[in-house]
Amino acid sequence: MSDYRSLIVWQRAHRLTLRVYGISKAFPPDERYGLTSQVRRAMASVPANIAEGLGRDSNRETVRYCRIAQGSLNEVEYHFLLARDLGYIDAPEFRDAVDELSQIRRMLTKFIQSLPANHEIA
């Protein structure tokens, strides 16, 4: 499988990446090279790692890159928690973004489980 754009999980991760860029525009200017940069980098790495994994030669490699994407989802979730606690985003925006992250995480887990290589990796 090489057309990553056909995967719903990639499409949702891409849409959330665009949303994260929008949300982080409202962060204070002094966070430009801090939290703003970190949350954008981490979120953009999710669809990028899915795409890279699907471009690899084996399901084992696809699984590896999708697991990296899962780690990035956790990182983004923490960055949103920090942004909420610092008052950069409000509670409803936080809950909505974290809900979307959770849905993407579940979809990515199911995708990984559907790949034969997943059963070879402990």
Stockholm file with secondary structure:
# STOCKHOLM 1.0

chainA/1-122         MSDYRSLIVWQRAHRLTLRVYGISKAFPPDERYGLTSQVRRAMASVPANIAEGLGRDSNRETVRYCRIAQGSLNEVEYHFLLARDLGYIDAPEFRDAVDELSQIRRMLTKFIQSLPANHEIA
#=GR chainA/1-122 SS CCCGGGCHHHHHHHHHHHHHHHHHTTSCGGGTTTHHHHHHHHHHHHHHHHHHHHTSSSHHHHHHHHHHHHHHHHHHHHHHHHHHHTTSSCHHHHHHHHHHHHHHHHHHHHHHHHSGGGGTCC
#=GC SS_cons         CCCGGGCHHHHHHHHHHHHHHHHHTTSCGGGTTTHHHHHHHHHHHHHHHHHHHHTSSSHHHHHHHHHHHHHHHHHHHHHHHHHHHTTSSCHHHHHHHHHHHHHHHHHHHHHHHHSGGGGTCC
//
